[in-house]
């Protein structure tokens, strides 16, 4: 892990205040969009927009979400939205923020992993350096979903994609560590399978001035080769196996989220996360063991820095 930090802050009861009863009943992502059945990326965006509310301007980078929105003049977005090219989502969010300065409007940039960890990272890096005031959300389905499921820098080791037919040889890029090294005022990781945790983090992010970043793991049924009714469960297995950690970072302090605190104390074997996904079916026992060792090292790291 590449974060430099760290001091520990335990999960507080305050953070659990967002209960199911407090979820905004209004919908800003409308029914009838063209996402695949079981798409958790769109589910995550639905919850992000609920947490942000109506006074929000969204920028959506080239990614599955931009396709799912619909073709002009049709859209499933019930808030003002600007679609952007892969490389410039963060740069355009900076421009929109400058245009609506001091008007009490949330500016939220949304992009997939390809448009963030690979193609868009330079614009995002520049925005964080300037501390431009917007929230950037990367929903991570771990491949280029809308162009045919090619591998991205965020695809994990061993996963089969259309450009890694025998399984990817390289590790997943740690975008949270890369963004964390910029020391933004707020950064968090989340998963579509934990919507209340996700909404709470969006609320927290929007309450802070400057560039905020949330990395959301979003299981993708066709890309991960899982049935549509298993997407939520698979996201939970990612967290329970510590393949993905849920945490927040403010002022270089890491605060581990409750599902990951539980997982770090008693992780399930990564094999249980892999065996329900067709994309890992080609992994050998040796490769699974290599992955387990890397996860164990990450668990040891977070145990130490978070005193768990
Ligand atoms: S390919 Fe995956 S991320 Fe893209 S719309 Fe379909 S389910 Fe969602």
Boltz pocket constraint, residues with backbone or C-beta under 6 A from the ligand:
constraints:
  - pocket:
      binder: B
      contacts: [[A, 34], [A, 35], [A, 36], [A, 37], [A, 38], [A, 39], [A, 40], [A, 41], [A, 42], [A, 64], [A, 68], [A, 141], [A, 145], [A, 146], [A, 218], [A, 219], [A, 220], [A, 221], [A, 222], [A, 223]]
      max_distance: 6.0
